[in-house]
Amino acid sequence: MTQPLKIGVLGSGSAGRTLANGFLDHAHRVAIGSRTPDKLRDWLREAGREAQVGTFAQAAQFGGVDCLVRQWPGGRRGRDPTRRL
């Protein structure tokens, strides 16, 4: 097995939590950064001891690898982000 990574996930919406869960499933350590870390108490309880939550800055400092996870502007309007404007 490879050495586990320390990964900071900047974004705590459903996509951020899903990505974090995937990293945890592969035995990596994860910190999720959020504007409102207290809202992640339930996720943290279920995620286990290799997970933590904090501010965006705390998650970024934690991670040797950081992932920015946010909604694409216009994503809800059906715009294709790969199409040239």
C-alpha positions as CSV (number, residue, x, y, z in Angstrom):
1,M,0.0,0.0,0.0
2,T,1.2,3.5,-0.7
3,Q,1.7,6.1,2.0
4,P,-1.5,7.9,2.9
5,L,-1.8,11.5,1.8
6,K,-3.0,14.5,3.9
7,I,-5.7,16.1,1.8
8,G,-7.4,19.4,2.3
9,V,-10.9,19.7,0.7
10,L,-11.9,23.3,0.4
11,G,-15.7,23.2,0.2
12,S,-18.2,21.4,2.4
13,G,-21.2,21.0,0.1
14,S,-22.3,17.6,-1.2
15,A,-19.5,17.4,-3.8
16,G,-16.9,18.3,-1.2
17,R,-18.2,15.7,1.3
18,T,-18.4,13.0,-1.4
19,L,-14.8,13.7,-2.5
20,A,-13.6,13.6,1.1
21,N,-15.4,10.3,1.7
22,G,-13.7,8.8,-1.4
23,F,-10.3,9.9,-0.1
24,L,-11.1,8.4,3.3
25,D,-12.2,5.2,1.7
26,H,-8.7,4.9,0.2
27,A,-7.1,5.4,3.7
28,H,-6.0,9.0,3.2
29,R,-6.4,11.7,5.9
30,V,-8.8,14.5,5.1
31,A,-9.6,17.9,6.5
32,I,-12.7,19.7,5.1
33,G,-12.6,23.5,5.1
34,S,-15.9,25.4,5.4
35,R,-17.2,28.9,6.3
36,T,-19.3,27.1,8.9
37,P,-17.4,24.1,10.3
38,D,-19.9,23.5,13.0
39,K,-22.4,22.3,10.4
40,L,-20.2,19.3,9.7
41,R,-20.5,17.7,13.1
42,D,-22.6,14.8,11.8
43,W,-20.3,14.2,8.8
44,L,-17.3,14.2,11.1
45,R,-18.9,11.7,13.5
46,E,-19.6,9.3,10.6
47,A,-16.3,10.0,8.8
48,G,-14.0,8.6,11.5
49,R,-10.8,9.5,13.1
50,E,-8.8,10.2,9.9
51,A,-11.1,13.2,9.2
52,Q,-11.3,16.7,10.6
53,V,-13.1,19.9,9.9
54,G,-12.0,23.6,10.2
55,T,-11.8,26.8,8.3
56,F,-10.6,27.1,4.7
57,A,-7.2,28.2,5.9
58,Q,-6.9,25.3,8.4
59,A,-7.8,22.8,5.7
60,A,-5.3,24.3,3.3
61,Q,-2.5,24.2,5.9
62,F,-3.4,20.6,6.7
63,G,-3.2,19.3,3.2
64,G,-0.1,18.2,1.3
65,V,-2.7,18.1,-1.5
66,D,-5.6,20.6,-1.6
67,C,-8.8,20.4,-3.7
68,L,-11.0,23.4,-4.3
69,V,-14.6,22.2,-4.6
70,R,-17.2,24.8,-5.5
71,Q,-20.2,25.2,-7.7
72,W,-19.4,26.2,-11.2
73,P,-20.9,29.6,-12.0
74,G,-23.9,29.0,-14.2
75,G,-23.9,25.3,-13.5
76,R,-27.5,25.4,-12.4
77,R,-28.5,27.1,-15.6
78,G,-27.3,24.2,-17.7
79,R,-24.3,26.1,-19.2
80,D,-21.6,23.7,-20.5
81,P,-18.3,24.9,-18.7
82,T,-16.2,23.3,-21.5
83,R,-17.9,25.3,-24.3
84,R,-16.0,28.3,-25.4
85,L,-17.6,31.6,-24.6
